Amino acid sequence: MTSSAPTELIELTGPDAAAFAQAQFCNDVAALTPGASQLNAWLNPQGRVRRLFHLLRTDEDRYLLLLRGGDAASLLPTLRMFVLRLKAKLQVLSGWNWAEVAADAAPPSGAWPIALPDGRRLLLREGAAVDGLPFEETLTRDIDAGLPWLPAPALEQLLPSWMEFARLGALSHHKGCYPGQEIVARLHFRGGGDKRVPVRLAAAEHAALHEVSALRDAAGGEAGLLLQQVKMPDGSGLALAVVRRDLAAAGSVLHGGESLLTVLPTTWNSGADTAETA
């Protein structure tokens, strides 16, 4: 991950912006009041996550999508295909900055607060940089909260339940239809158990994680995907991954390229949305 906070931002505006967002995204956009935000995602027809993002409603007819992985420019043409006859406009914004700040800090003029699922807060602002935590510290906190970033190899590969979207408040099982909703609803309401779960991983050396995406078990079988990683003060690596449930116990060892990664104890309360499966 980059040492600066990545800002991939899409603006959605127009009289039908709310209707478009509600029809396309998996969380309940209708619950957002101006000034509020939520974690949300756009899924493909197979129920896999195309993009994960913070959705901020700045006023009645304007939304900002702050992406958690993936670039905005490549997403825009596909997203625009679903506007059809709606009065809604999508465009990529540049020149914005964000950072994590104290949850009780008063936002400066022109800055928008974005709530995180674990009670932390980001500030998003156009133009001037936001005075807040270094991105590496925010990334460490995200890993400890099980809050994912999606690198390119993970786009359109993971089901919402594998990242515990219900626990993160990123999905509604009670809103209307959206792409992938039939798959998500069937797996949730019919049960069957998760086959994959998020875990924290430790590596002896952070440098060995830079080119890692696919994880393997001891026999060389497919084990999961590495989502994000950060260098710790002692030079070791801390990472968040989605792995097979049978490999998720603390102390389990996974292979990432030439690195050995050890599953750490969970630091968040799991158990939500355990009915979905592949």
Secondary structure, DSSP 8 states (H G I E B T S, - for coil): --SS----EEEEESTTHHHHHHHHBSS-GGG--TT-EEEEEEE-TTS-EEEEEEEEEEETTEEEEEESSS-HHHHHHHHHTTTTTSS-EEEEE-SEEEEEE-TT----TTEEEEE-TTS-EEEEEESS------HHHHHHHHHHHT-----GGGTTT--GGGGTHHHHT---SSS---TTHHHHHHHHHH----SEEEEEEEES-GGGGTT--EEE-TTS-EEEEEEEEEE-TTS-EEEEEEEEGGG-STT-EEEETTEEEEE----S---TTTT---
